[in-house]
C-alpha cells in the first residue's frame, strides 16, 4: 500500500489541469514515515484520489505525478510501457534514428530525459524519485532496443536540489562515446561524455532545415555556434561563406571536424572568440553579412533574473540586426523556458525599434516535435526559433 500525501484545501488550478508538479506549499500533511523517493498517493482536501507519483521532502517540488489512474501501479512494467509508448509516438512522427525518446513531463515521466543517437542512449534522471527507478529504465531500454550502449549524463546541478550527487558514467558495457550521427543528409560528431547536456542539441534538428532557401550565395555569420551545426547546414544549402564563433575551444575544434566530415571546410571558418564581444565590436565597425544566426545559451534559470535575460537577448539581437545587410536575414533562437514566446517576440520588436530596422517574419517555430509541447505544462514549450528579413 502506497504512502499518502494530503493537499491543502486551496491548490493551484495547474494541478487540476494536468500539470504533474505539486509544490511544498500545496501540501497539508504527509503520512508519517514516508521516505524520500517513495511512491505516494496524493489525496485532495475532500478525500479524493488526485494521482500517484514520487515524493521528496528535500525538493521544492515535493511530488511529481506519474499517473492519475487509481488502478495503475508504479513498477518496472509501468516504465517499460511508458517508454514503449514514447517510442511508438516518435516512430509515427518519423523520428527513428536520432530523437529525444523521453521528454520528461511532456511524456508523463517527470525529470527523465532519454536521447537516442543511432543505437546509443543517453539518460538523465534529475530527481530522486526517478533516479530510484534507473535500473528499471535501463532494463526497459535493453528489452526494447538491444542498444549498443547506454550512458548517464547526470552531471547537472539540479540533482543537488534533490539530495543527489552529480555523476556520469556507463550504464552498459563500455563503448566508444564519440559517435557520428546523420541529420538532414549531413554527418555530425556527438561526444556523449564531453558535449553539452546529453552531447548534442536534437531540439533544433528540424529548425536547421529552415535556413535552406535564405542562405544560397550568402555570407553567413553563426554566433554561439557550438559545434557548427547551423553553419554547416548553411554551407550545405549553398552559402558562399560561413563564419562561426564560440567561446569554447572544444566546440570550435569539433565544428571544424564536422565541416571536414561533410567536405565543407573550404566554406567554413570557425573561431574561438567571445561572440558577445565580437557582435558589439563588429556592429560598431559596420561589418555586414547576408545572414546572421544566433543560438545563445539560456540566459537565466531563475525568475529573479528574467529582467537581466530580457536585456541580454535584446542587446545581442540589436547588435545582430546591425550586422545584417538590407534585405538579409536574422535567424535567432532562445532556449530559456522562463521567457515565453510572446515575450521573446516583444524583445525582438524592441531590438528592431532601437536598431531602426524593419522586420518581416519568415517563420516562427518551437522545438522539434520529438520534444512535444503539452498544453497546460508551460515548461514543455521552451524553444523559440525565429527567422526574419531585415529591411
N, C-alpha and C positions, 0 to 999 in steps of 0.2 A: 504494500500500500504506500502511495506517494505521500511525501510531506506536503504541508499546506501553507500557502501564503494568503493572507486575508487583506483585501483592499479597503481603503478609506471610502467613505460614502461618496465623496466628490473626487472623481478621477478624470483625466483628460479624455475628451472625445477621440483623441488619437488612438487609444487602445481599442475603443469600441468600433472604430472604423477600420481596424485591421493591422495597426502598427504593432510589432511584436515586443516593443520595449516597455517595461514598467519601471519607473524611477523610484528611488527610495522614499521620496516624499508622497508617493501614492499608496504606500503600504501601511496598513494599520498594525498588523502583527504577523509574526512568523511562528509556526509550530515549534515548540521547544525541542532543541536537539537537532534541528535541521542543519546538516553540514553544508559548507560552501561547495558548490558544484553539483549538489543533489538535484534530481528531478522533482519538481513540485507541481501540485495542482493549485491554480490561482482561483480564489473564490471572492466574488464581489460582496458588497455590504449587505446585499439581500440574500446571501447564502447560495448564489447560483455559480455554477462552474463557468469560468471565463476561458480557461485554456491550460495547457500543460507545457512546462519549459524547464529551464535550469536556473538555479539561484546562486547568487554570490553576495554575501553581506559586505564585501570589500569594495564592490563596484557601485558607482552612482546609478547605473542601470542594473538594478538588483535581480530582475527576472527578464529573461529573453524567451518568448514563447516559441515553441516548436509545432504545436498543434492546438486546434480549438475543438477537436473531436474527442469527446469524453471516452470513447472506446478505443482510441489509438494509443498504444503503448510505445514508450521511447526505449528502444532496444536496438541491437545490431541490425535486425531486419528493417526497422524504420529507416536507418541511414542508407542501407542498400537500396531500398525502394525509392527514397528521395533522390539519391544520386542517379539512379536509373531513369527517373522522370526528367531530371535535368539534362541528361544525355539525349533522351528522346526529343526534347524540345529543341536542343541545338541542332540535331540532325534534321528536323523538319525545316529549320531555317537555313540549312546549308552550311553550318559551321561544324565541319567534321575533322579537319586536320589540326588547326590551331584555334583554341577558343577558351573563353572563361567558362569552364564547365559548371562551376558553382559560384554564384554571386550573392553570397550571404543572405541578407534579409529578403532580397528580391526572389530568392529561390526557397524561402521558408527554412533556411538553415543559418540563422543569425551568427555572424562573426566567423563564418567559414568561407574561405576563398580557395578554389582549386582551379589552376590554369593547366590547360592541356597543350603541350608542344609536341606535335607528332605523337610518338609513343612514350613520351615522358610527362610526368605530372609534378607540379609544384603546389604545395598546400600551405595555407596559413590558418591556424586555429587561434583566434585572437581573444578568446575569453576562456575562463576556467571551465565552465560547463562544457564547451565544445572540445577543449583540449583533452578532457577526460574520455571523450569518445574517439580519440585519434586512431587507436588501434582498429576500431570497427570501421572507420572511414577508409583506412589503408586496406583492410580486408575487402571492403566493397570495391575499391578500385582494382585490386588484383583479380577479383572474380569477374568484374565487368569488362576489363580491358586487357588483362595479362600484359601490363606495361613493361617497357624496358628499364624503367627507373622511376622512383618516387623520391622527392626531396622536400624537406620542410624549410621554409623561409620565415621562421618565427622570430627574426631579429627586428621586431617592431616595438617601439616604446609603449604602445597601448597595452601590451601584455602586462606591463608592470603595474598598471592600474587595477589589474585583476589578480595581483599577487603572484604572477607568473614571471619566470625568467625569460630573457631574450635568448634565443638559440637558433641554430640552423644545422642541418645535417641530413644524412641519408636515412630514409625510411624503407629502403630496399637494399639489395646488394649494391656496392659502389659502382659508379659508371662515369664516363667522361661527361662532365657537366657543361661543357661548351658544345652546343649543338647548332645546327643550321636549319632554319625553317623556311618554308615557301610562303610568300604573301603577294598576292596580286601579280604573279609572274616574276617576282624578284626573290632573291635569297638574302636572309638576314641572320647574323650571328646572335644567339641567345646565350648569355653567360648566366646560368642558373644560380651560381654561387655568388658572383660579384656584381651582377647587374642590379639596377634599382627595382624595388618591390619584388616581384617574382622573376625578374630577369628581362622583361620585355613588356611594352605597353600595347596589349592587344586591343584596348578600348578604342584606339584610333585607326584600326586596320581598314575599316570602311571609309573613313574620312580621308585617308591618304589618297584614295582613288579620285576624290572630288577635285583635285588640282589638275586633272588630266588636260582640260581644254584651256586653262588660263596660263599655262607655263610654256607653251610652244614658242620657241625662239626667244625666250625671256632670260634676262639676267635675274637670278633669284638669290635672295638672302634668307637664310634659315637661322634665326636666333634661338638660343636654348635648344640646340639641335639634338642633344643627347647622342644617340648612335647613328644619326643622319637619315632616319627612315623617310621623313617628308622630302628632304632634299634629293635623296636618291630616287624616290618616285618621280620628282620633278624632272630630274635628268633623264630618266627612263621615258617620260612622256614628251620629251623634246625640248627641254630648256637648253639655252645656249651655254649658260654657266650657272654653277651653284656654289655659293659661299656659306658654309655652316660654322656657327660659333657656339662654343660651350666652354664653361669654366673647367670642366673635368678632362684631364689628360687621358684618363682611361676611356671615357666616352668618345673623345675625338679620335683616338687610335682605333677604336672599334668602328667608328664611322668610316675611316679611311679603308679599313679592311673590308667593310661592307661594299664600298664603292668599287674596290678591286674585285671582289667576289662577283659583282654584276657587270664587270667590264666598263665601268663608268668613271674611272679615275681621271680620265682626261678632261672631264667636265666638272668634276667636284673638287673643291678645296675646303678642308676642314681645319679650323684653327682653335687652339685652346686659349681663349680670352674671356674676360668678363663681358657678357653680352649686354648687361645694363650700361656699362661704361661705353661700349662701342656704339650702341644706339644713340646715346647722348652726344658723343663726340661727332659722329658722322652726320647726325641731323644738323648740327651747327656748321659743319663743313660743307653741307649741301650735296653730299653723296646721293646718288639716285639708283634705284633698282626698279625693274618692271613688276616684280612680285616680292613682297616681304612676308615671311611666315614667322609667327610667334607661338610657341607652345611651352610657356614657362612652368616651373614647378608651382605647387599650391602655395599661395601667399599667406594663408592663415589656416590654422586648425582649431581656432578658438573664436567664439562670438565676440570676445572682448577686443579683438584686434581686426574686426571687419573693416572699420574705417581706414585703417592703415593698408589693408589689402586693396580696397577700392582705389585709394590714392595711387598705389603701386601699379595696378592694372591700367588706370587712366594714363599714368606717366609713360609707361612703355608703349602703349598703343598710340599716344600722341607722337612720340618720337618716331615710331614706325611709319605712321602716316606721312610724316615729313620726308621720309626716305623713298616714298613711292612716287614714281613718275606719274604725271597726269594721265588718267586712263588706265593706270596699272591696278594691281590688286593687293589687298591686305588679307592674309589668312591668319586668323587669331583664335586662340583657344584658352579656356580656363578649366582646370580640374578641381577648383575649390568648391566643395559642395555647400559651403556656407554662403556662397554668392549665387543666388538663384538666377535662372535665365533672364528674367525681366531686368534685374539689377545689372547683369552683365551687359545687356544691350544698352541700358541707360549710360553705363560707363563709356561704351564705345561712342555713343552720341555726344557725350560731354567732351571726349577727346577730339572728336571731329570738329566740334564747335570751336574749341581752343586752337586747333590746328588750321582752322578756316579752310577745311577740305570737305566738299560734299561727298556723301557716300551713297552707293546703290547696292542693295543686298543681292548677292548671288545665291547663297544658301545659308541656312542656319540649322544645325543638326546637333544631336546629342551623341552619346557613345554608341558603339556598335551594338546590335541587337542581342548579342550573346551576353551583354550586360543589361538585362531587362530593367525597364522602368516600371515600378508598381505604383499605381495611384494610391495616395494616402500614406506612402512611405517616401517622404521627400528626399531623404538622403540617397535614394537609388537614382535620382535624376541629377547627376553631379557634373557631367561634362558638357561644356558649351563650345561649339565649333562654328565659326562664322567666316564666310568669305564675302568681302565687299569690294566693289570697284571704287577707286578713289579718284574723284574729279579734280 
